[in-house]
Amino acid sequence: MKEWSAREACIIRANWTKLADRELAKLTDRTVDSVRSYRQRVLGLRYPSPFDRWRGDSGRKLTGALVHEYVSGASQSALCLKYGVFWRKLRGLLIAHDIPIREKSQQAFLEKYGRQPRIRQGLTRWKLYIIFSMLGDNLRPSSQAARGTHIIGIAAGGDVSFAEEWIRNFEREYRVRPNLSVRGSHDIQAHISSFDVWRDLHRYAIFGRRNWKLSNRALRHLFSRKVAIRKLGYGLKGFFDAEGSVKYQRRRASRQVTVSSVNSAGLSQISSLLRKLGIQHGIYGDTISIFGRSNLENFQTNVGFSIPRKNEALKSMISSFKGYKKE
């Protein structure tokens, strides 16, 4: 075999990253096989082996970069394209580092809002308000999950103040802001799509028109001494914001706060929680009715309304009792 001269070696070293072996062969007047053999023996492969890139310090740096970027919010497809790795390899690395694999809906949520929702264990006062509001005016039933959607929200009718209050409580609890949609004067909705939030809320309740209810776990907790009266009342406020009405008939001297539902089992749960608050009431068919001055004042103190028009109507009705003195 013809020996490689210093000039030929210099040409190969200077141009092997820019020129193909065929072009180098023309410059050195060598065969393509000869150039390729010399280059691989002296300079190495043009492209590293897929296995070599994961070895040593460079492999550890590459693995660390992939894991860090995924945890920071980069999508699976973007990382595979950026680093030239297959999904099965990326998935194996994430599992080896105990990194949870995001669902498609979770990745879409992250790309839209720039963060994942904060999920906390237990029932806070804000989470209770969210749940009880959805028991009354839920936008989508729990059965929607069978179709692969996880939309959480309320249908507020014409009460934009109710929708905004639900959004405020949701933002305090999960640190993301739902959307407010005004589709008409009587078609106002607050909603967001999140698998993580959907799963969190369904630990405590099932939502739907006729089968909504609190879970046994949630009921046991709410009836325990761990839950303060004020906290429970704040949650029930969400249900009364959604379904409650103030009815004052002067001619009949009738004053009452009512809430109605076709779901008798769910209404029974609400009744039991009202009794824990010491609010006496009656159940007539599909309606809970709170009447009598002391009961209405108790309701105003421990539950009340966050919707201004309902709250003002309640205050006005209570003030109409004879001998009532404003504080």
C-alpha positions as a LaTeX table, in Angstrom:
\begin{tabular}{lrrr}
\hline
Residue & $x$ (\AA) & $y$ (\AA) & $z$ (\AA) \\
\hline
Met1 & 0.00 & 0.00 & 0.00 \\
Lys2 & 1.25 & 3.45 & $-0.91$ \\
Glu3 & 2.47 & 5.42 & 2.09 \\
Trp4 & 0.59 & 8.59 & 3.08 \\
Ser5 & 2.67 & 11.71 & 2.62 \\
Ala6 & 2.66 & 14.62 & 5.07 \\
Arg7 & 0.90 & 16.76 & 2.45 \\
Glu8 & $-1.90$ & 14.20 & 1.96 \\
Ala9 & $-2.33$ & 13.76 & 5.70 \\
Cys10 & $-2.57$ & 17.54 & 6.13 \\
Ile11 & $-5.30$ & 17.73 & 3.45 \\
Ile12 & $-7.31$ & 15.01 & 5.17 \\
Arg13 & $-7.00$ & 16.58 & 8.64 \\
Ala14 & $-7.93$ & 20.06 & 7.42 \\
Asn15 & $-10.96$ & 19.08 & 5.35 \\
Trp16 & $-12.44$ & 15.83 & 6.65 \\
Thr17 & $-15.22$ & 17.57 & 8.62 \\
Lys18 & $-16.26$ & 19.68 & 5.60 \\
Leu19 & $-15.77$ & 17.35 & 2.63 \\
Ala20 & $-17.05$ & 13.87 & 1.83 \\
Asp21 & $-14.61$ & 10.97 & 1.39 \\
Arg22 & $-15.20$ & 11.03 & $-2.37$ \\
Glu23 & $-14.13$ & 14.68 & $-2.53$ \\
Leu24 & $-11.08$ & 14.01 & $-0.37$ \\
Ala25 & $-10.12$ & 11.14 & $-2.70$ \\
Lys26 & $-10.03$ & 13.53 & $-5.66$ \\
Leu27 & $-7.83$ & 16.03 & $-3.78$ \\
Thr28 & $-5.30$ & 13.35 & $-2.74$ \\
Asp29 & $-5.53$ & 11.20 & $-5.87$ \\
Arg30 & $-6.52$ & 8.21 & $-3.72$ \\
Thr31 & $-9.36$ & 5.71 & $-3.85$ \\
Val32 & $-12.45$ & 6.33 & $-1.72$ \\
Asp33 & $-11.82$ & 3.14 & 0.30 \\
Ser34 & $-8.24$ & 4.23 & 1.00 \\
Val35 & $-9.31$ & 7.66 & 2.23 \\
Arg36 & $-12.07$ & 6.20 & 4.37 \\
Ser37 & $-9.73$ & 3.63 & 5.92 \\
Tyr38 & $-7.10$ & 6.26 & 6.75 \\
Arg39 & $-9.64$ & 8.70 & 8.16 \\
Gln40 & $-11.28$ & 6.11 & 10.43 \\
Arg41 & $-7.91$ & 4.81 & 11.61 \\
Val42 & $-6.35$ & 8.20 & 12.34 \\
Leu43 & $-9.27$ & 10.60 & 12.96 \\
Gly44 & $-12.15$ & 8.33 & 13.92 \\
Leu45 & $-15.75$ & 8.00 & 12.75 \\
Arg46 & $-17.57$ & 10.96 & 11.29 \\
Tyr47 & $-20.56$ & 10.31 & 13.55 \\
Pro48 & $-20.31$ & 8.70 & 17.01 \\
Ser49 & $-22.03$ & 5.41 & 17.64 \\
Pro50 & $-25.53$ & 5.75 & 19.14 \\
Phe51 & $-24.24$ & 3.82 & 22.14 \\
Asp52 & $-21.04$ & 5.83 & 22.62 \\
Arg53 & $-22.90$ & 9.12 & 23.11 \\
Trp54 & $-24.36$ & 7.85 & 26.41 \\
Arg55 & $-21.00$ & 6.81 & 27.89 \\
Gly56 & $-18.66$ & 8.76 & 30.12 \\
Asp57 & $-18.96$ & 12.40 & 31.14 \\
Ser58 & $-20.57$ & 13.44 & 27.86 \\
Gly59 & $-23.26$ & 10.81 & 28.34 \\
Arg60 & $-23.99$ & 11.99 & 31.87 \\
Lys61 & $-24.23$ & 15.61 & 30.68 \\
Leu62 & $-26.59$ & 14.63 & 27.88 \\
Thr63 & $-28.80$ & 12.65 & 30.25 \\
Gly64 & $-28.85$ & 15.52 & 32.75 \\
Ala65 & $-29.80$ & 18.02 & 30.04 \\
Leu66 & $-32.67$ & 15.84 & 28.80 \\
Val67 & $-34.08$ & 15.30 & 32.28 \\
His68 & $-33.70$ & 18.96 & 33.29 \\
Glu69 & $-35.41$ & 20.28 & 30.15 \\
Tyr70 & $-38.27$ & 17.79 & 30.46 \\
Val71 & $-38.89$ & 18.72 & 34.11 \\
Ser72 & $-38.74$ & 22.41 & 33.11 \\
Gly73 & $-41.60$ & 21.86 & 30.66 \\
Ala74 & $-40.08$ & 20.85 & 27.32 \\
Ser75 & $-42.30$ & 18.50 & 25.34 \\
Gln76 & $-41.35$ & 14.95 & 24.49 \\
Ser77 & $-41.44$ & 15.55 & 20.74 \\
Ala78 & $-39.28$ & 18.70 & 21.02 \\
Leu79 & $-36.61$ & 16.86 & 23.03 \\
Cys80 & $-36.55$ & 13.89 & 20.67 \\
Leu81 & $-36.09$ & 16.23 & 17.71 \\
Lys82 & $-33.52$ & 18.47 & 19.42 \\
Tyr83 & $-31.26$ & 15.67 & 20.68 \\
Gly84 & $-31.95$ & 13.06 & 18.00 \\
Val85 & $-33.22$ & 10.37 & 20.38 \\
Phe86 & $-36.11$ & 7.96 & 20.09 \\
Trp87 & $-39.03$ & 8.28 & 22.51 \\
Arg88 & $-38.39$ & 4.85 & 24.00 \\
Lys89 & $-34.86$ & 5.97 & 24.98 \\
Leu90 & $-36.10$ & 9.26 & 26.47 \\
Arg91 & $-38.87$ & 7.43 & 28.34 \\
Gly92 & $-36.35$ & 4.98 & 29.78 \\
Leu93 & $-34.14$ & 7.82 & 31.02 \\
Leu94 & $-37.07$ & 9.59 & 32.69 \\
Ile95 & $-38.27$ & 6.41 & 34.39 \\
Ala96 & $-34.72$ & 5.69 & 35.60 \\
His97 & $-34.67$ & 9.15 & 37.25 \\
Asp98 & $-38.18$ & 8.68 & 38.78 \\
Ile99 & $-39.64$ & 11.46 & 36.61 \\
Pro100 & $-43.42$ & 11.05 & 36.00 \\
Ile101 & $-44.33$ & 10.84 & 32.31 \\
Arg102 & $-46.80$ & 13.57 & 31.34 \\
Glu103 & $-50.01$ & 12.77 & 29.50 \\
Lys104 & $-50.77$ & 14.64 & 26.27 \\
Ser105 & $-53.37$ & 16.79 & 28.03 \\
Gln106 & $-50.85$ & 17.66 & 30.76 \\
Gln107 & $-48.30$ & 18.73 & 28.17 \\
Ala108 & $-50.91$ & 20.83 & 26.34 \\
Phe109 & $-51.85$ & 22.49 & 29.65 \\
Leu110 & $-48.20$ & 23.25 & 30.39 \\
Glu111 & $-47.64$ & 24.78 & 26.95 \\
Lys112 & $-50.75$ & 26.95 & 27.28 \\
Tyr113 & $-50.37$ & 28.21 & 30.86 \\
Gly114 & $-46.61$ & 27.95 & 31.33 \\
Arg115 & $-46.97$ & 25.92 & 34.55 \\
Gln116 & $-48.73$ & 22.90 & 35.97 \\
Pro117 & $-51.56$ & 23.45 & 38.47 \\
Arg118 & $-50.66$ & 23.26 & 42.15 \\
Ile119 & $-52.26$ & 20.11 & 43.56 \\
Arg120 & $-52.56$ & 20.01 & 47.34 \\
Gln121 & $-53.83$ & 17.15 & 49.45 \\
Gly122 & $-56.92$ & 17.76 & 51.57 \\
Leu123 & $-59.89$ & 20.10 & 51.41 \\
Thr124 & $-59.11$ & 23.79 & 51.73 \\
Arg125 & $-61.87$ & 26.40 & 51.97 \\
Trp126 & $-61.25$ & 27.39 & 48.32 \\
Lys127 & $-61.42$ & 23.81 & 47.11 \\
Leu128 & $-64.67$ & 23.34 & 49.03 \\
Tyr129 & $-66.17$ & 26.39 & 47.31 \\
Ile130 & $-65.10$ & 25.02 & 43.91 \\
Ile131 & $-66.63$ & 21.61 & 44.62 \\
Phe132 & $-69.94$ & 22.82 & 46.06 \\
Ser133 & $-70.37$ & 25.31 & 43.20 \\
Met134 & $-69.88$ & 22.49 & 40.71 \\
Leu135 & $-72.36$ & 20.31 & 42.58 \\
Gly136 & $-74.92$ & 23.01 & 41.87 \\
Asp137 & $-74.00$ & 24.36 & 38.42 \\
Asn138 & $-71.49$ & 21.95 & 36.94 \\
Leu139 & $-70.53$ & 22.50 & 33.30 \\
Arg140 & $-69.62$ & 18.91 & 32.40 \\
Pro141 & $-70.58$ & 15.63 & 34.14 \\
Ser142 & $-67.99$ & 13.22 & 35.50 \\
Ser143 & $-68.88$ & 10.75 & 32.73 \\
Gln144 & $-67.10$ & 12.98 & 30.18 \\
Ala145 & $-63.84$ & 11.22 & 31.11 \\
Ala146 & $-65.02$ & 8.19 & 29.12 \\
Arg147 & $-64.58$ & 10.39 & 26.00 \\
Gly148 & $-61.08$ & 11.43 & 27.03 \\
Thr149 & $-61.91$ & 15.01 & 28.06 \\
His150 & $-61.35$ & 16.59 & 31.47 \\
Ile151 & $-63.14$ & 19.94 & 31.46 \\
Ile152 & $-63.85$ & 21.52 & 34.84 \\
Gly153 & $-66.17$ & 24.47 & 35.19 \\
Ile154 & $-69.55$ & 25.98 & 36.01 \\
Ala155 & $-72.47$ & 27.22 & 33.95 \\
Ala156 & $-73.27$ & 30.46 & 35.77 \\
Gly157 & $-76.33$ & 31.43 & 33.75 \\
Gly158 & $-76.47$ & 35.23 & 33.83 \\
Asp159 & $-74.42$ & 35.69 & 37.03 \\
Val160 & $-71.04$ & 36.95 & 35.87 \\
Ser161 & $-70.19$ & 37.78 & 39.50 \\
Phe162 & $-70.69$ & 34.09 & 40.40 \\
Ala163 & $-68.40$ & 33.00 & 37.56 \\
Glu164 & $-65.75$ & 35.50 & 38.64 \\
Glu165 & $-65.98$ & 34.36 & 42.28 \\
Trp166 & $-65.50$ & 30.72 & 41.20 \\
Ile167 & $-62.49$ & 31.77 & 39.11 \\
Arg168 & $-60.98$ & 33.64 & 42.08 \\
Asn169 & $-61.29$ & 30.61 & 44.34 \\
Phe170 & $-59.92$ & 28.34 & 41.63 \\
Glu171 & $-56.91$ & 30.61 & 41.12 \\
Arg172 & $-56.20$ & 30.71 & 44.86 \\
Glu173 & $-56.31$ & 26.94 & 45.09 \\
Tyr174 & $-54.58$ & 25.81 & 41.88 \\
Arg175 & $-52.58$ & 28.94 & 40.89 \\
Val176 & $-53.89$ & 28.93 & 37.33 \\
Arg177 & $-56.73$ & 31.07 & 35.99 \\
Pro178 & $-59.70$ & 29.44 & 34.22 \\
Asn179 & $-61.32$ & 30.99 & 31.17 \\
Leu180 & $-64.43$ & 33.18 & 31.37 \\
Ser181 & $-66.74$ & 32.74 & 28.39 \\
Val182 & $-69.71$ & 35.04 & 27.84 \\
Arg183 & $-71.76$ & 33.41 & 25.08 \\
Gly184 & $-74.91$ & 35.36 & 25.83 \\
Ser185 & $-76.59$ & 37.37 & 28.56 \\
His186 & $-77.76$ & 34.13 & 30.18 \\
Asp187 & $-74.96$ & 31.83 & 29.07 \\
Ile188 & $-71.86$ & 32.66 & 31.09 \\
Gln189 & $-69.31$ & 29.92 & 31.76 \\
Ala190 & $-66.06$ & 29.56 & 33.68 \\
His191 & $-63.98$ & 26.58 & 32.62 \\
Ile192 & $-60.55$ & 25.00 & 32.25 \\
Ser193 & $-59.28$ & 21.64 & 31.00 \\
Ser194 & $-56.83$ & 19.84 & 33.28 \\
Phe195 & $-56.40$ & 16.14 & 33.94 \\
Asp196 & $-54.59$ & 16.82 & 37.24 \\
Val197 & $-57.31$ & 19.11 & 38.61 \\
Trp198 & $-60.06$ & 16.79 & 37.36 \\
Arg199 & $-58.46$ & 13.86 & 39.19 \\
Asp200 & $-57.97$ & 15.93 & 42.35 \\
Leu201 & $-61.61$ & 17.11 & 42.52 \\
His202 & $-62.95$ & 13.63 & 41.83 \\
Arg203 & $-61.29$ & 12.35 & 44.97 \\
Tyr204 & $-64.02$ & 14.19 & 46.86 \\
Ala205 & $-67.12$ & 14.32 & 44.64 \\
Ile206 & $-68.97$ & 13.11 & 41.57 \\
Phe207 & $-70.55$ & 15.74 & 39.34 \\
Gly208 & $-73.65$ & 15.54 & 37.16 \\
Arg209 & $-77.24$ & 16.73 & 36.96 \\
Arg210 & $-78.98$ & 13.84 & 38.72 \\
Asn211 & $-76.19$ & 11.88 & 40.41 \\
Trp212 & $-73.92$ & 14.50 & 41.96 \\
Lys213 & $-72.71$ & 13.75 & 45.45 \\
Leu214 & $-69.82$ & 14.07 & 47.87 \\
Ser215 & $-67.70$ & 10.97 & 48.36 \\
Asn216 & $-67.89$ & 9.06 & 51.64 \\
Arg217 & $-64.32$ & 10.14 & 52.32 \\
Ala218 & $-65.21$ & 13.82 & 51.94 \\
Leu219 & $-68.36$ & 13.48 & 54.07 \\
Arg220 & $-66.49$ & 11.80 & 56.91 \\
His221 & $-63.96$ & 14.60 & 56.87 \\
Leu222 & $-66.59$ & 17.37 & 56.79 \\
Phe223 & $-68.48$ & 15.84 & 59.72 \\
Ser224 & $-65.32$ & 15.49 & 61.79 \\
Arg225 & $-64.19$ & 18.01 & 64.37 \\
Lys226 & $-61.19$ & 18.86 & 62.20 \\
Val227 & $-63.34$ & 21.06 & 59.93 \\
Ala228 & $-64.22$ & 24.45 & 61.37 \\
Ile229 & $-67.77$ & 25.80 & 61.04 \\
Arg230 & $-66.50$ & 28.80 & 59.12 \\
Lys231 & $-64.65$ & 26.61 & 56.60 \\
Leu232 & $-67.68$ & 24.36 & 55.99 \\
Gly233 & $-69.93$ & 27.38 & 55.64 \\
Tyr234 & $-67.59$ & 28.89 & 53.05 \\
Gly235 & $-67.88$ & 25.70 & 51.00 \\
Leu236 & $-71.68$ & 25.59 & 51.26 \\
Lys237 & $-71.76$ & 29.18 & 50.07 \\
Gly238 & $-70.67$ & 27.87 & 46.67 \\
Phe239 & $-73.73$ & 25.61 & 46.47 \\
Phe240 & $-76.11$ & 28.39 & 47.48 \\
Asp241 & $-74.43$ & 30.79 & 45.06 \\
Ala242 & $-75.20$ & 28.25 & 42.35 \\
Glu243 & $-78.69$ & 27.06 & 43.30 \\
Gly244 & $-79.95$ & 29.22 & 46.17 \\
Ser245 & $-82.82$ & 31.72 & 45.97 \\
Val246 & $-84.10$ & 34.41 & 48.32 \\
Lys247 & $-87.89$ & 34.44 & 48.43 \\
Tyr248 & $-89.70$ & 37.26 & 50.21 \\
Gln249 & $-93.44$ & 37.60 & 49.80 \\
Arg250 & $-94.69$ & 40.61 & 51.75 \\
Arg251 & $-98.41$ & 39.84 & 51.43 \\
Arg252 & $-97.95$ & 36.40 & 52.94 \\
Ala253 & $-95.16$ & 37.58 & 55.25 \\
Ser254 & $-93.12$ & 34.70 & 53.83 \\
Arg255 & $-89.37$ & 34.91 & 54.14 \\
Gln256 & $-87.14$ & 32.02 & 53.15 \\
Val257 & $-83.94$ & 30.93 & 51.43 \\
Thr258 & $-84.46$ & 27.90 & 49.22 \\
Val259 & $-82.32$ & 25.56 & 47.18 \\
Ser260 & $-83.72$ & 22.93 & 44.80 \\
Ser261 & $-82.38$ & 19.86 & 42.99 \\
Val262 & $-83.80$ & 16.80 & 41.27 \\
Asn263 & $-81.10$ & 14.77 & 43.05 \\
Ser264 & $-82.68$ & 13.82 & 46.36 \\
Ala265 & $-79.61$ & 11.91 & 47.61 \\
Gly266 & $-77.35$ & 14.89 & 47.00 \\
Leu267 & $-79.87$ & 17.25 & 48.59 \\
Ser268 & $-79.87$ & 15.00 & 51.66 \\
Gln269 & $-76.11$ & 15.49 & 52.00 \\
Ile270 & $-76.53$ & 19.28 & 51.86 \\
Ser271 & $-79.26$ & 19.04 & 54.51 \\
Ser272 & $-76.99$ & 17.05 & 56.83 \\
Leu273 & $-74.21$ & 19.62 & 56.50 \\
Leu274 & $-76.64$ & 22.46 & 57.24 \\
Arg275 & $-77.65$ & 20.67 & 60.43 \\
Lys276 & $-74.00$ & 20.46 & 61.47 \\
Leu277 & $-73.93$ & 24.27 & 61.18 \\
Gly278 & $-77.01$ & 24.43 & 63.39 \\
Ile279 & $-79.19$ & 25.85 & 60.59 \\
Gln280 & $-82.70$ & 24.47 & 61.00 \\
His281 & $-84.64$ & 23.93 & 57.77 \\
Gly282 & $-87.32$ & 21.86 & 56.11 \\
Ile283 & $-87.23$ & 19.57 & 53.07 \\
Tyr284 & $-90.28$ & 19.74 & 50.80 \\
Gly285 & $-90.01$ & 17.44 & 47.82 \\
Asp286 & $-86.90$ & 18.52 & 45.89 \\
Thr287 & $-86.42$ & 21.76 & 47.86 \\
Ile288 & $-84.61$ & 22.74 & 51.05 \\
Ser289 & $-86.25$ & 25.74 & 52.70 \\
Ile290 & $-84.68$ & 27.85 & 55.46 \\
Phe291 & $-87.16$ & 30.13 & 57.22 \\
Gly292 & $-87.61$ & 31.87 & 60.53 \\
Arg293 & $-85.61$ & 34.85 & 61.72 \\
Ser294 & $-83.05$ & 32.98 & 63.84 \\
Asn295 & $-82.42$ & 30.38 & 61.14 \\
Leu296 & $-82.01$ & 33.01 & 58.43 \\
Glu297 & $-79.64$ & 35.03 & 60.60 \\
Asn298 & $-77.68$ & 31.86 & 61.34 \\
Phe299 & $-77.53$ & 31.16 & 57.60 \\
Gln300 & $-76.38$ & 34.72 & 56.89 \\
Thr301 & $-73.62$ & 34.46 & 59.51 \\
Asn302 & $-72.26$ & 31.00 & 58.68 \\
Val303 & $-73.01$ & 30.62 & 54.95 \\
Gly304 & $-74.48$ & 33.60 & 53.12 \\
Phe305 & $-73.96$ & 34.52 & 49.48 \\
Ser306 & $-70.99$ & 35.92 & 47.57 \\
Ile307 & $-73.22$ & 37.08 & 44.69 \\
Pro308 & $-74.04$ & 40.75 & 45.48 \\
Arg309 & $-77.69$ & 40.71 & 44.37 \\
Lys310 & $-78.48$ & 37.61 & 46.43 \\
Asn311 & $-76.58$ & 38.92 & 49.42 \\
Glu312 & $-78.42$ & 42.26 & 49.32 \\
Ala313 & $-81.76$ & 40.48 & 48.95 \\
Leu314 & $-80.97$ & 38.36 & 52.03 \\
Lys315 & $-80.01$ & 41.40 & 54.09 \\
Ser316 & $-83.14$ & 43.27 & 53.02 \\
Met317 & $-85.38$ & 40.31 & 53.85 \\
Ile318 & $-83.90$ & 39.84 & 57.33 \\
Ser319 & $-84.12$ & 43.56 & 58.05 \\
Ser320 & $-87.89$ & 43.43 & 57.32 \\
Phe321 & $-88.56$ & 41.39 & 60.49 \\
Lys322 & $-90.23$ & 43.45 & 63.20 \\
Gly323 & $-87.89$ & 44.58 & 65.92 \\
Tyr324 & $-84.82$ & 43.91 & 63.77 \\
Lys325 & $-81.91$ & 46.14 & 64.66 \\
Lys326 & $-79.02$ & 46.69 & 62.31 \\
Glu327 & $-75.63$ & 46.20 & 63.91 \\
\hline
\end{tabular}
